[in-house]
């Protein structure tokens, strides 16, 4: 039985793997941005948050929205 090597399948697998790695890197980067924004907002006083129209319970939602969108 003869075996044929398909270079297009290999190219598709490489492209798929590169796409996976790119999405993984972006996901980690986005999560780090979320953590940084969250920490920055959490470090503010209640008065500073109030001046921005926020409460402490809004911090997670605001950080999430700023990174991942609405």
Buried (B, 14 or more C-beta within 10 A) or exposed (E): EEEEEEEEEEEEEEEEEEEEEEEEEEEEEEEEBBEEBBEEBEEBEEEEBEEEEBEEEBBBEBBBEEBEEE
